[in-house]
Amino acid sequence: LGDDDSEQQNVGTTLTALDMSYNVIREMEPVRFCPNLTELYLANNKIKVISGLENLTSLRKIDLGANRIRKMEFDQFANLTNLEDLWLGKNKIEKIEGLSNLKKLRRLDVQSNRLTSVENLTGVIDTLEELYLAHNGIEDEGAMQPTGLALTFAKLTTLDLSKNRLTSCKPFAHMTTLNELWISSNNIATFDDVAPISSLGTRDGACFTEVYLEHNPIYNDFEYRKRLKEMIPSLEQIDANLIAGDTSGRPAVSQMSPEAMVQQMRLLQEKAVKRAMQEKEQNANNQENK
């Protein structure tokens, strides 16, 4: 992102995608000279303030992960009515805000920040499909704020609150559209703590198929998977284990066709790679902050 002379301004008007990730950029204001951008990637830089986005109304994807951002600026997002993906993981954000005009937002990533509560999501209640909030400091109360996860989302299918400070599944009991719930590495200790989400798997038309609870105290129970499957009959996968059609909670490999097995293995591999990359980035970020 260089000087804003006329030649660079002309070049900027032709760009629809810009990727300047993994540099040492400290100031993003010059992106304003790229009014036709649909995708912007500035991850792994040294940006402290979101700027230059006010008039980039064609943007559909923004990745500002692994920077030093502390605030989600409303004035920067106010005109981004076509934005679908917003990735802000690995920053220093303490509060979710500024999203009220993002009427097409489908994916929001604010993991590895400094959140203690989830709020100000009312503006995306009808469109949000995936929400990633892992590696924060969110407790049960913070996960039950009236403008946050207490809302009734119309399309939310994937929710990740791994590595927070949860002790109960109560914040998710009303989320009837959920397919996947990631709450690994919290402090969920008993099956009574899981009971609030049992209705997601017993109701007519249940679509809740995957839950990730490893590295909670409950994970050490001898019949952990079996009891979860009994509580939530719709589950097809618990952690990395396929259990579809098997009330014992053991992987149901023999009941799958070869084609289905290959497809499932691909999905599991993709999720494993994603998790490994996230942990690698988190470790690198921790080293940088030392």
Helices and strands as residue ranges (DSSP letters): H 6-12, E 17-19, G 29-33, E 39-41, E 61-63, H 74-77, E 85-87, E 107-109, G 122-124, E 130-132, G 141-144, E 158-160, G 170-172, E 180-182, H 191-194, G 195-197, H 199-202, E 210-212, G 217-220, H 224-231, E 237-238, E 241-242, G 253-255, H 258-289
